[in-house]
Amino acid sequence: MLIKLPDEVVIEVPIEHMAVKDSIFIPTLKPTETRSAIREVGMELGIKLVFATKIVDGYFGIEFWRVDGLK
């Protein structure tokens, strides 16, 4: 699914294909706004996500995991 992030970047995030316990890291300088955008998409799909702000391989961003949902 294409998602426009608050950083003015459009990225492909395969949220609809995530299984429970799958995670995705998104580099961003606006973690709060990015988290809100991703959470909104998850809610539209009926998928519950949890988030963490972190640095991975020197990149600051958010990581999120699927923890529950309809699929």
N, CA, C, O and CB atoms as a CASP TS submission, in Angstrom:
PFRMAT TS
TARGET T0000
AUTHOR 0000-0000-0000
METHOD Language model
MODEL 1
PARENT N/A
ATOM      1  N   MET     1       0.840  -1.167   0.000  1.00  0.00           N
ATOM      2  CA  MET     1       0.000   0.000   0.000  1.00  0.00           C
ATOM      3  C   MET     1       0.894   1.242   0.000  1.00  0.00           C
ATOM      4  O   MET     1       1.836   1.333   0.788  1.00  0.00           O
ATOM      5  CB  MET     1      -0.960  -0.009   1.216  1.00  0.00           C
ATOM      6  N   LEU     2       0.598   2.193  -0.880  1.00  0.00           N
ATOM      7  CA  LEU     2       1.350   3.441  -0.920  1.00  0.00           C
ATOM      8  C   LEU     2       0.848   4.372   0.167  1.00  0.00           C
ATOM      9  O   LEU     2      -0.355   4.592   0.301  1.00  0.00           O
ATOM     10  CB  LEU     2       1.236   4.112  -2.302  1.00  0.00           C
ATOM     11  N   ILE     3       1.778   4.919   0.945  1.00  0.00           N
ATOM     12  CA  ILE     3       1.433   5.828   2.037  1.00  0.00           C
ATOM     13  C   ILE     3       2.288   7.075   1.920  1.00  0.00           C
ATOM     14  O   ILE     3       3.507   6.993   1.766  1.00  0.00           O
ATOM     15  CB  ILE     3       1.628   5.149   3.423  1.00  0.00           C
ATOM     16  N   LYS     4       1.636   8.240   1.996  1.00  0.00           N
ATOM     17  CA  LYS     4       2.377   9.500   1.998  1.00  0.00           C
ATOM     18  C   LYS     4       2.719   9.839   3.437  1.00  0.00           C
ATOM     19  O   LYS     4       1.834  10.005   4.276  1.00  0.00           O
ATOM     20  CB  LYS     4       1.556  10.652   1.326  1.00  0.00           C
ATOM     21  N   LEU     5       4.010   9.940   3.714  1.00  0.00           N
ATOM     22  CA  LEU     5       4.483  10.226   5.065  1.00  0.00           C
ATOM     23  C   LEU     5       4.570  11.731   5.301  1.00  0.00           C
ATOM     24  O   LEU     5       4.624  12.504   4.344  1.00  0.00           O
ATOM     25  CB  LEU     5       5.850   9.571   5.304  1.00  0.00           C
ATOM     26  N   PRO     6       4.584  12.154   6.564  1.00  0.00           N
ATOM     27  CA  PRO     6       4.707  13.578   6.883  1.00  0.00           C
ATOM     28  C   PRO     6       6.005  14.203   6.372  1.00  0.00           C
ATOM     29  O   PRO     6       6.093  15.427   6.269  1.00  0.00           O
ATOM     30  CB  PRO     6       4.616  13.770   8.372  1.00  0.00           C
ATOM     31  N   ASP     7       7.008  13.395   6.051  1.00  0.00           N
ATOM     32  CA  ASP     7       8.273  13.885   5.503  1.00  0.00           C
ATOM     33  C   ASP     7       8.133  14.239   4.020  1.00  0.00           C
ATOM     34  O   ASP     7       9.124  14.562   3.366  1.00  0.00           O
ATOM     35  CB  ASP     7       9.376  12.834   5.692  1.00  0.00           C
ATOM     36  N   GLU     8       6.899  14.178   3.484  1.00  0.00           N
ATOM     37  CA  GLU     8       6.614  14.434   2.070  1.00  0.00           C
ATOM     38  C   GLU     8       7.198  13.359   1.162  1.00  0.00           C
ATOM     39  O   GLU     8       7.591  13.648   0.032  1.00  0.00           O
ATOM     40  CB  GLU     8       7.157  15.792   1.665  1.00  0.00           C
ATOM     41  N   VAL     9       7.258  12.143   1.642  1.00  0.00           N
ATOM     42  CA  VAL     9       7.758  10.999   0.885  1.00  0.00           C
ATOM     43  C   VAL     9       6.618   9.988   0.753  1.00  0.00           C
ATOM     44  O   VAL     9       5.881   9.750   1.710  1.00  0.00           O
ATOM     45  CB  VAL     9       9.016  10.355   1.579  1.00  0.00           C
ATOM     46  N   VAL    10       6.479   9.403  -0.419  1.00  0.00           N
ATOM     47  CA  VAL    10       5.501   8.340  -0.626  1.00  0.00           C
ATOM     48  C   VAL    10       6.269   7.023  -0.685  1.00  0.00           C
ATOM     49  O   VAL    10       7.199   6.867  -1.476  1.00  0.00           O
ATOM     50  CB  VAL    10       4.653   8.573  -1.937  1.00  0.00           C
ATOM     51  N   ILE    11       5.863   6.075   0.171  1.00  0.00           N
ATOM     52  CA  ILE    11       6.560   4.783   0.217  1.00  0.00           C
ATOM     53  C   ILE    11       5.557   3.641   0.120  1.00  0.00           C
ATOM     54  O   ILE    11       4.377   3.797   0.433  1.00  0.00           O
ATOM     55  CB  ILE    11       7.393   4.655   1.514  1.00  0.00           C
ATOM     56  N   GLU    12       6.047   2.510  -0.314  1.00  0.00           N
ATOM     57  CA  GLU    12       5.256   1.284  -0.359  1.00  0.00           C
ATOM     58  C   GLU    12       5.446   0.556   0.968  1.00  0.00           C
ATOM     59  O   GLU    12       6.561   0.163   1.311  1.00  0.00           O
ATOM     60  CB  GLU    12       5.671   0.374  -1.574  1.00  0.00           C
ATOM     61  N   VAL    13       4.354   0.377   1.715  1.00  0.00           N
ATOM     62  CA  VAL    13       4.395  -0.323   2.999  1.00  0.00           C
ATOM     63  C   VAL    13       3.400  -1.482   2.906  1.00  0.00           C
ATOM     64  O   VAL    13       2.197  -1.245   2.791  1.00  0.00           O
ATOM     65  CB  VAL    13       4.052   0.649   4.212  1.00  0.00           C
ATOM     66  N   PRO    14       3.877  -2.726   2.954  1.00  0.00           N
ATOM     67  CA  PRO    14       2.991  -3.880   2.757  1.00  0.00           C
ATOM     68  C   PRO    14       2.197  -4.271   4.010  1.00  0.00           C
ATOM     69  O   PRO    14       2.207  -5.431   4.420  1.00  0.00           O
ATOM     70  CB  PRO    14       3.806  -5.064   2.299  1.00  0.00           C
ATOM     71  N   ILE    15       1.517  -3.305   4.608  1.00  0.00           N
ATOM     72  CA  ILE    15       0.765  -3.570   5.841  1.00  0.00           C
ATOM     73  C   ILE    15      -0.270  -4.675   5.627  1.00  0.00           C
ATOM     74  O   ILE    15      -0.441  -5.541   6.486  1.00  0.00           O
ATOM     75  CB  ILE    15       0.070  -2.286   6.333  1.00  0.00           C
ATOM     76  N   GLU    16      -0.956  -4.648   4.489  1.00  0.00           N
ATOM     77  CA  GLU    16      -2.027  -5.615   4.239  1.00  0.00           C
ATOM     78  C   GLU    16      -1.510  -7.051   4.141  1.00  0.00           C
ATOM     79  O   GLU    16      -2.302  -7.990   4.228  1.00  0.00           O
ATOM     80  CB  GLU    16      -2.762  -5.252   2.963  1.00  0.00           C
ATOM     81  N   HIS    17      -0.208  -7.242   3.961  1.00  0.00           N
ATOM     82  CA  HIS    17       0.372  -8.585   3.850  1.00  0.00           C
ATOM     83  C   HIS    17       1.086  -9.027   5.127  1.00  0.00           C
ATOM     84  O   HIS    17       1.654 -10.119   5.170  1.00  0.00           O
ATOM     85  CB  HIS    17       1.343  -8.632   2.687  1.00  0.00           C
ATOM     86  N   MET    18       1.064  -8.196   6.160  1.00  0.00           N
ATOM     87  CA  MET    18       1.770  -8.533   7.397  1.00  0.00           C
ATOM     88  C   MET    18       1.038  -9.637   8.158  1.00  0.00           C
ATOM     89  O   MET    18      -0.188  -9.620   8.274  1.00  0.00           O
ATOM     90  CB  MET    18       1.922  -7.287   8.286  1.00  0.00           C
ATOM     91  N   ALA    19       1.807 -10.592   8.673  1.00  0.00           N
ATOM     92  CA  ALA    19       1.274 -11.605   9.579  1.00  0.00           C
ATOM     93  C   ALA    19       1.543 -11.124  11.006  1.00  0.00           C
ATOM     94  O   ALA    19       2.387 -10.255  11.224  1.00  0.00           O
ATOM     95  CB  ALA    19       1.921 -13.024   9.312  1.00  0.00           C
ATOM     96  N   VAL    20       0.834 -11.685  11.958  1.00  0.00           N
ATOM     97  CA  VAL    20       1.080 -11.345  13.359  1.00  0.00           C
ATOM     98  C   VAL    20       2.560 -11.594  13.669  1.00  0.00           C
ATOM     99  O   VAL    20       3.104 -12.631  13.289  1.00  0.00           O
ATOM    100  CB  VAL    20       0.154 -12.181  14.317  1.00  0.00           C
ATOM    101  N   LYS    21       3.198 -10.672  14.339  1.00  0.00           N
ATOM    102  CA  LYS    21       4.611 -10.654  14.738  1.00  0.00           C
ATOM    103  C   LYS    21       5.545 -10.119  13.657  1.00  0.00           C
ATOM    104  O   LYS    21       6.738  -9.967  13.920  1.00  0.00           O
ATOM    105  CB  LYS    21       5.044 -12.040  15.117  1.00  0.00           C
ATOM    106  N   ASP    22       5.053  -9.825  12.452  1.00  0.00           N
ATOM    107  CA  ASP    22       5.889  -9.189  11.431  1.00  0.00           C
ATOM    108  C   ASP    22       6.156  -7.746  11.848  1.00  0.00           C
ATOM    109  O   ASP    22       5.330  -7.121  12.513  1.00  0.00           O
ATOM    110  CB  ASP    22       5.205  -9.245  10.021  1.00  0.00           C
ATOM    111  N   SER    23       7.321  -7.221  11.451  1.00  0.00           N
ATOM    112  CA  SER    23       7.633  -5.828  11.759  1.00  0.00           C
ATOM    113  C   SER    23       8.207  -5.134  10.530  1.00  0.00           C
ATOM    114  O   SER    23       8.749  -5.769   9.624  1.00  0.00           O
ATOM    115  CB  SER    23       8.623  -5.738  12.938  1.00  0.00           C
ATOM    116  N   ILE    24       8.069  -3.800  10.528  1.00  0.00           N
ATOM    117  CA  ILE    24       8.599  -2.962   9.454  1.00  0.00           C
ATOM    118  C   ILE    24       9.227  -1.735  10.101  1.00  0.00           C
ATOM    119  O   ILE    24       8.648  -1.149  11.015  1.00  0.00           O
ATOM    120  CB  ILE    24       7.477  -2.556   8.423  1.00  0.00           C
ATOM    121  N   PHE    25      10.415  -1.343   9.628  1.00  0.00           N
ATOM    122  CA  PHE    25      11.079  -0.121  10.088  1.00  0.00           C
ATOM    123  C   PHE    25      10.952   0.931   8.997  1.00  0.00           C
ATOM    124  O   PHE    25      11.190   0.655   7.821  1.00  0.00           O
ATOM    125  CB  PHE    25      12.583  -0.384  10.441  1.00  0.00           C
ATOM    126  N   ILE    26      10.571   2.152   9.406  1.00  0.00           N
ATOM    127  CA  ILE    26      10.465   3.274   8.465  1.00  0.00           C
ATOM    128  C   ILE    26      11.335   4.411   8.987  1.00  0.00           C
ATOM    129  O   ILE    26      11.056   4.958  10.054  1.00  0.00           O
ATOM    130  CB  ILE    26       8.970   3.741   8.287  1.00  0.00           C
ATOM    131  N   PRO    27      12.383   4.774   8.254  1.00  0.00           N
ATOM    132  CA  PRO    27      13.186   5.918   8.661  1.00  0.00           C
ATOM    133  C   PRO    27      12.367   7.203   8.514  1.00  0.00           C
ATOM    134  O   PRO    27      11.700   7.403   7.499  1.00  0.00           O
ATOM    135  CB  PRO    27      14.489   5.998   7.824  1.00  0.00           C
ATOM    136  N   THR    28      12.419   8.065   9.521  1.00  0.00           N
ATOM    137  CA  THR    28      11.669   9.319   9.475  1.00  0.00           C
ATOM    138  C   THR    28      12.222  10.294  10.498  1.00  0.00           C
ATOM    139  O   THR    28      12.732   9.889  11.543  1.00  0.00           O
ATOM    140  CB  THR    28      10.169   9.072   9.725  1.00  0.00           C
ATOM    141  N   LEU    29      12.120  11.566  10.195  1.00  0.00           N
ATOM    142  CA  LEU    29      12.492  12.608  11.152  1.00  0.00           C
ATOM    143  C   LEU    29      11.266  13.116  11.901  1.00  0.00           C
ATOM    144  O   LEU    29      11.377  13.988  12.763  1.00  0.00           O
ATOM    145  CB  LEU    29      13.195  13.772  10.436  1.00  0.00           C
ATOM    146  N   LYS    30      10.091  12.568  11.570  1.00  0.00           N
ATOM    147  CA  LYS    30       8.837  12.952  12.212  1.00  0.00           C
ATOM    148  C   LYS    30       8.141  11.693  12.732  1.00  0.00           C
ATOM    149  O   LYS    30       7.127  11.276  12.172  1.00  0.00           O
ATOM    150  CB  LYS    30       7.913  13.730  11.219  1.00  0.00           C
ATOM    151  N   PRO    31       8.670  11.084  13.794  1.00  0.00           N
ATOM    152  CA  PRO    31       8.132   9.796  14.247  1.00  0.00           C
ATOM    153  C   PRO    31       6.689   9.859  14.744  1.00  0.00           C
ATOM    154  O   PRO    31       5.919   8.932  14.495  1.00  0.00           O
ATOM    155  CB  PRO    31       8.997   9.256  15.338  1.00  0.00           C
ATOM    156  N   THR    32       6.309  10.918  15.432  1.00  0.00           N
ATOM    157  CA  THR    32       4.948  11.008  15.963  1.00  0.00           C
ATOM    158  C   THR    32       3.925  11.081  14.834  1.00  0.00           C
ATOM    159  O   THR    32       2.911  10.384  14.860  1.00  0.00           O
ATOM    160  CB  THR    32       4.810  12.233  16.880  1.00  0.00           C
ATOM    161  N   GLU    33       4.194  11.922  13.849  1.00  0.00           N
ATOM    162  CA  GLU    33       3.281  12.073  12.730  1.00  0.00           C
ATOM    163  C   GLU    33       3.253  10.823  11.850  1.00  0.00           C
ATOM    164  O   GLU    33       2.199  10.441  11.342  1.00  0.00           O
ATOM    165  CB  GLU    33       3.669  13.283  11.904  1.00  0.00           C
ATOM    166  N   THR    34       4.404  10.194  11.672  1.00  0.00           N
ATOM    167  CA  THR    34       4.476   8.967  10.876  1.00  0.00           C
ATOM    168  C   THR    34       3.714   7.848  11.569  1.00  0.00           C
ATOM    169  O   THR    34       2.987   7.094  10.921  1.00  0.00           O
ATOM    170  CB  THR    34       5.944   8.551  10.640  1.00  0.00           C
ATOM    171  N   ARG    35       3.875   7.737  12.878  1.00  0.00           N
ATOM    172  CA  ARG    35       3.148   6.732  13.657  1.00  0.00           C
ATOM    173  C   ARG    35       1.642   6.922  13.477  1.00  0.00           C
ATOM    174  O   ARG    35       0.912   5.948  13.290  1.00  0.00           O
ATOM    175  CB  ARG    35       3.531   6.818  15.159  1.00  0.00           C
ATOM    176  N   SER    36       1.180   8.155  13.532  1.00  0.00           N
ATOM    177  CA  SER    36      -0.256   8.425  13.368  1.00  0.00           C
ATOM    178  C   SER    36      -0.746   8.014  11.982  1.00  0.00           C
ATOM    179  O   SER    36      -1.825   7.436  11.851  1.00  0.00           O
ATOM    180  CB  SER    36      -0.549   9.912  13.603  1.00  0.00           C
ATOM    181  N   ALA    37       0.036   8.308  10.953  1.00  0.00           N
ATOM    182  CA  ALA    37      -0.352   7.951   9.590  1.00  0.00           C
ATOM    183  C   ALA    37      -0.429   6.435   9.418  1.00  0.00           C
ATOM    184  O   ALA    37      -1.368   5.928   8.804  1.00  0.00           O
ATOM    185  CB  ALA    37       0.639   8.546   8.582  1.00  0.00           C
ATOM    186  N   ILE    38       0.543   5.716   9.952  1.00  0.00           N
ATOM    187  CA  ILE    38       0.561   4.252   9.839  1.00  0.00           C
ATOM    188  C   ILE    38      -0.564   3.641  10.665  1.00  0.00           C
ATOM    189  O   ILE    38      -1.220   2.700  10.218  1.00  0.00           O
ATOM    190  CB  ILE    38       1.925   3.685  10.295  1.00  0.00           C
ATOM    191  N   ARG    39      -0.793   4.167  11.866  1.00  0.00           N
ATOM    192  CA  ARG    39      -1.866   3.652  12.727  1.00  0.00           C
ATOM    193  C   ARG    39      -3.227   3.822  12.046  1.00  0.00           C
ATOM    194  O   ARG    39      -4.081   2.940  12.135  1.00  0.00           O
ATOM    195  CB  ARG    39      -1.859   4.377  14.100  1.00  0.00           C
ATOM    196  N   GLU    40      -3.427   4.949  11.372  1.00  0.00           N
ATOM    197  CA  GLU    40      -4.690   5.194  10.672  1.00  0.00           C
ATOM    198  C   GLU    40      -4.924   4.159   9.578  1.00  0.00           C
ATOM    199  O   GLU    40      -6.036   3.653   9.429  1.00  0.00           O
ATOM    200  CB  GLU    40      -4.703   6.603  10.069  1.00  0.00           C
ATOM    201  N   VAL    41      -3.888   3.843   8.819  1.00  0.00           N
ATOM    202  CA  VAL    41      -4.002   2.823   7.773  1.00  0.00           C
ATOM    203  C   VAL    41      -4.309   1.464   8.406  1.00  0.00           C
ATOM    204  O   VAL    41      -5.156   0.722   7.909  1.00  0.00           O
ATOM    205  CB  VAL    41      -2.697   2.749   6.929  1.00  0.00           C
ATOM    206  N   GLY    42      -3.625   1.145   9.492  1.00  0.00           N
ATOM    207  CA  GLY    42      -3.882  -0.120  10.186  1.00  0.00           C
ATOM    208  C   GLY    42      -5.320  -0.224  10.660  1.00  0.00           C
ATOM    209  O   GLY    42      -5.944  -1.278  10.537  1.00  0.00           O
ATOM    210  N   MET    43      -5.851   0.866  11.201  1.00  0.00           N
ATOM    211  CA  MET    43      -7.235   0.863  11.674  1.00  0.00           C
ATOM    212  C   MET    43      -8.207   0.658  10.513  1.00  0.00           C
ATOM    213  O   MET    43      -9.196  -0.062  10.654  1.00  0.00           O
ATOM    214  CB  MET    43      -7.554   2.178  12.407  1.00  0.00           C
ATOM    215  N   GLU    44      -7.935   1.284   9.369  1.00  0.00           N
ATOM    216  CA  GLU    44      -8.781   1.101   8.192  1.00  0.00           C
ATOM    217  C   GLU    44      -8.802  -0.358   7.739  1.00  0.00           C
ATOM    218  O   GLU    44      -9.813  -0.844   7.231  1.00  0.00           O
ATOM    219  CB  GLU    44      -8.297   1.995   7.052  1.00  0.00           C
ATOM    220  N   LEU    45      -7.674  -1.051   7.928  1.00  0.00           N
ATOM    221  CA  LEU    45      -7.570  -2.461   7.521  1.00  0.00           C
ATOM    222  C   LEU    45      -7.985  -3.426   8.631  1.00  0.00           C
ATOM    223  O   LEU    45      -8.024  -4.636   8.410  1.00  0.00           O
ATOM    224  CB  LEU    45      -6.147  -2.772   7.090  1.00  0.00           C
ATOM    225  N   GLY    46      -8.294  -2.906   9.818  1.00  0.00           N
ATOM    226  CA  GLY    46      -8.658  -3.758  10.945  1.00  0.00           C
ATOM    227  C   GLY    46      -7.474  -4.474  11.551  1.00  0.00           C
ATOM    228  O   GLY    46      -7.616  -5.579  12.075  1.00  0.00           O
ATOM    229  N   ILE    47      -6.302  -3.855  11.486  1.00  0.00           N
ATOM    230  CA  ILE    47      -5.069  -4.458  11.985  1.00  0.00           C
ATOM    231  C   ILE    47      -4.561  -3.648  13.172  1.00  0.00           C
ATOM    232  O   ILE    47      -4.447  -2.426  13.084  1.00  0.00           O
ATOM    233  CB  ILE    47      -3.992  -4.534  10.865  1.00  0.00           C
ATOM    234  N   LYS    48      -4.252  -4.323  14.289  1.00  0.00           N
ATOM    235  CA  LYS    48      -3.701  -3.648  15.460  1.00  0.00           C
ATOM    236  C   LYS    48      -2.177  -3.669  15.372  1.00  0.00           C
ATOM    237  O   LYS    48      -1.571  -4.711  15.120  1.00  0.00           O
ATOM    238  CB  LYS    48      -4.192  -4.321  16.779  1.00  0.00           C
ATOM    239  N   LEU    49      -1.573  -2.507  15.583  1.00  0.00           N
ATOM    240  CA  LEU    49      -0.119  -2.362  15.499  1.00  0.00           C
ATOM    241  C   LEU    49       0.419  -1.769  16.784  1.00  0.00           C
ATOM    242  O   LEU    49      -0.278  -1.016  17.463  1.00  0.00           O
ATOM    243  CB  LEU    49       0.279  -1.486  14.300  1.00  0.00           C
ATOM    244  N   VAL    50       1.658  -2.103  17.122  1.00  0.00           N
ATOM    245  CA  VAL    50       2.377  -1.442  18.210  1.00  0.00           C
ATOM    246  C   VAL    50       3.638  -0.826  17.621  1.00  0.00           C
ATOM    247  O   VAL    50       4.185  -1.322  16.636  1.00  0.00           O
ATOM    248  CB  VAL    50       2.722  -2.445  19.375  1.00  0.00           C
ATOM    249  N   PHE    51       4.096   0.270  18.240  1.00  0.00           N
ATOM    250  CA  PHE    51       5.165   1.080  17.665  1.00  0.00           C
ATOM    251  C   PHE    51       6.302   1.305  18.646  1.00  0.00           C
ATOM    252  O   PHE    51       6.105   1.280  19.860  1.00  0.00           O
ATOM    253  CB  PHE    51       4.618   2.410  17.206  1.00  0.00           C
ATOM    254  N   ALA    52       7.502   1.525  18.103  1.00  0.00           N
ATOM    255  CA  ALA    52       8.666   1.928  18.888  1.00  0.00           C
ATOM    256  C   ALA    52       9.479   2.904  18.049  1.00  0.00           C
ATOM    257  O   ALA    52       9.678   2.696  16.852  1.00  0.00           O
ATOM    258  CB  ALA    52       9.531   0.689  19.318  1.00  0.00           C
ATOM    259  N   THR    53       9.944   3.964  18.688  1.00  0.00           N
ATOM    260  CA  THR    53      10.854   4.903  18.040  1.00  0.00           C
ATOM    261  C   THR    53      12.259   4.402  18.322  1.00  0.00           C
ATOM    262  O   THR    53      12.597   4.117  19.471  1.00  0.00           O
ATOM    263  CB  THR    53      10.646   6.389  18.553  1.00  0.00           C
ATOM    264  N   LYS    54      13.085   4.289  17.282  1.00  0.00           N
ATOM    265  CA  LYS    54      14.418   3.718  17.486  1.00  0.00           C
ATOM    266  C   LYS    54      15.378   4.148  16.397  1.00  0.00           C
ATOM    267  O   LYS    54      14.996   4.808  15.431  1.00  0.00           O
ATOM    268  CB  LYS    54      14.345   2.200  17.536  1.00  0.00           C
ATOM    269  N   ILE    55      16.626   3.765  16.570  1.00  0.00           N
ATOM    270  CA  ILE    55      17.667   3.970  15.562  1.00  0.00           C
ATOM    271  C   ILE    55      18.104   2.589  15.092  1.00  0.00           C
ATOM    272  O   ILE    55      18.481   1.737  15.897  1.00  0.00           O
ATOM    273  CB  ILE    55      18.889   4.804  16.134  1.00  0.00           C
ATOM    274  N   VAL    56      18.048   2.378  13.779  1.00  0.00           N
ATOM    275  CA  VAL    56      18.436   1.096  13.185  1.00  0.00           C
ATOM    276  C   VAL    56      19.481   1.380  12.109  1.00  0.00           C
ATOM    277  O   VAL    56      19.228   2.125  11.162  1.00  0.00           O
ATOM    278  CB  VAL    56      17.188   0.332  12.585  1.00  0.00           C
ATOM    279  N   ASP    57      20.645   0.783  12.266  1.00  0.00           N
ATOM    280  CA  ASP    57      21.749   0.970  11.313  1.00  0.00           C
ATOM    281  C   ASP    57      22.048   2.452  11.072  1.00  0.00           C
ATOM    282  O   ASP    57      22.387   2.853   9.958  1.00  0.00           O
ATOM    283  CB  ASP    57      21.417   0.285   9.982  1.00  0.00           C
ATOM    284  N   GLY    58      21.919   3.252  12.120  1.00  0.00           N
ATOM    285  CA  GLY    58      22.219   4.676  12.028  1.00  0.00           C
ATOM    286  C   GLY    58      21.077   5.539  11.534  1.00  0.00           C
ATOM    287  O   GLY    58      21.234   6.754  11.417  1.00  0.00           O
ATOM    288  N   TYR    59      19.918   4.937  11.237  1.00  0.00           N
ATOM    289  CA  TYR    59      18.752   5.683  10.761  1.00  0.00           C
ATOM    290  C   TYR    59      17.724   5.805  11.875  1.00  0.00           C
ATOM    291  O   TYR    59      17.348   4.806  12.490  1.00  0.00           O
ATOM    292  CB  TYR    59      18.128   4.998   9.523  1.00  0.00           C
ATOM    293  N   PHE    60      17.266   7.028  12.137  1.00  0.00           N
ATOM    294  CA  PHE    60      16.234   7.294  13.129  1.00  0.00           C
ATOM    295  C   PHE    60      14.870   7.068  12.482  1.00  0.00           C
ATOM    296  O   PHE    60      14.654   7.469  11.339  1.00  0.00           O
ATOM    297  CB  PHE    60      16.355   8.746  13.694  1.00  0.00           C
ATOM    298  N   GLY    61      13.951   6.432  13.202  1.00  0.00           N
ATOM    299  CA  GLY    61      12.631   6.198  12.642  1.00  0.00           C
ATOM    300  C   GLY    61      11.732   5.451  13.596  1.00  0.00           C
ATOM    301  O   GLY    61      11.948   5.447  14.808  1.00  0.00           O
ATOM    302  N   ILE    62      10.718   4.819  13.031  1.00  0.00           N
ATOM    303  CA  ILE    62       9.798   4.010  13.829  1.00  0.00           C
ATOM    304  C   ILE    62       9.806   2.584  13.313  1.00  0.00           C
ATOM    305  O   ILE    62       9.993   2.335  12.122  1.00  0.00           O
ATOM    306  CB  ILE    62       8.366   4.595  13.794  1.00  0.00           C
ATOM    307  N   GLU    63       9.600   1.656  14.232  1.00  0.00           N
ATOM    308  CA  GLU    63       9.380   0.265  13.869  1.00  0.00           C
ATOM    309  C   GLU    63       8.015  -0.103  14.402  1.00  0.00           C
ATOM    310  O   GLU    63       7.644   0.289  15.509  1.00  0.00           O
ATOM    311  CB  GLU    63      10.502  -0.683  14.436  1.00  0.00           C
ATOM    312  N   PHE    64       7.263  -0.858  13.612  1.00  0.00           N
ATOM    313  CA  PHE    64       5.954  -1.286  14.095  1.00  0.00           C
ATOM    314  C   PHE    64       5.759  -2.763  13.812  1.00  0.00           C
ATOM    315  O   PHE    64       6.306  -3.323  12.862  1.00  0.00           O
ATOM    316  CB  PHE    64       4.830  -0.460  13.444  1.00  0.00           C
ATOM    317  N   TRP    65       4.949  -3.379  14.684  1.00  0.00           N
ATOM    318  CA  TRP    65       4.663  -4.806  14.627  1.00  0.00           C
ATOM    319  C   TRP    65       3.165  -5.009  14.541  1.00  0.00           C
ATOM    320  O   TRP    65       2.387  -4.271  15.147  1.00  0.00           O
ATOM    321  CB  TRP    65       5.246  -5.543  15.852  1.00  0.00           C
ATOM    322  N   ARG    66       2.774  -6.008  13.789  1.00  0.00           N
ATOM    323  CA  ARG    66       1.365  -6.411  13.802  1.00  0.00           C
ATOM    324  C   ARG    66       1.155  -7.316  14.992  1.00  0.00           C
ATOM    325  O   ARG    66       1.889  -8.287  15.171  1.00  0.00           O
ATOM    326  CB  ARG    66       0.951  -7.126  12.471  1.00  0.00           C
ATOM    327  N   VAL    67       0.152  -7.009  15.819  1.00  0.00           N
ATOM    328  CA  VAL    67      -0.093  -7.820  16.999  1.00  0.00           C
ATOM    329  C   VAL    67      -1.457  -8.498  16.984  1.00  0.00           C
ATOM    330  O   VAL    67      -1.692  -9.438  17.743  1.00  0.00           O
ATOM    331  CB  VAL    67       0.032  -6.975  18.225  1.00  0.00           C
ATOM    332  N   ASP    68      -2.359  -8.024  16.121  1.00  0.00           N
ATOM    333  CA  ASP    68      -3.701  -8.606  16.101  1.00  0.00           C
ATOM    334  C   ASP    68      -4.408  -8.084  14.857  1.00  0.00           C
ATOM    335  O   ASP    68      -3.915  -7.171  14.194  1.00  0.00           O
ATOM    336  CB  ASP    68      -4.509  -8.254  17.410  1.00  0.00           C
ATOM    337  N   GLY    69      -5.537  -8.652  14.548  1.00  0.00           N
ATOM    338  CA  GLY    69      -6.295  -8.134  13.419  1.00  0.00           C
ATOM    339  C   GLY    69      -7.269  -9.157  12.886  1.00  0.00           C
ATOM    340  O   GLY    69      -7.404 -10.251  13.434  1.00  0.00           O
ATOM    341  N   LEU    70      -7.939  -8.796  11.824  1.00  0.00           N
ATOM    342  CA  LEU    70      -8.981  -9.627  11.258  1.00  0.00           C
ATOM    343  C   LEU    70      -8.463 -10.754  10.377  1.00  0.00           C
ATOM    344  O   LEU    70      -9.132 -11.775  10.217  1.00  0.00           O
ATOM    345  CB  LEU    70      -9.907  -8.785  10.478  1.00  0.00           C
ATOM    346  N   LYS    71      -7.275 -10.575   9.802  1.00  0.00           N
ATOM    347  CA  LYS    71      -6.765 -11.572   8.861  1.00  0.00           C
ATOM    348  C   LYS    71      -6.112 -12.727   9.577  1.00  0.00           C
ATOM    349  O   LYS    71      -5.628 -13.658   8.934  1.00  0.00           O
ATOM    350  CB  LYS    71      -5.779 -10.942   7.905  1.00  0.00           C
TER
END
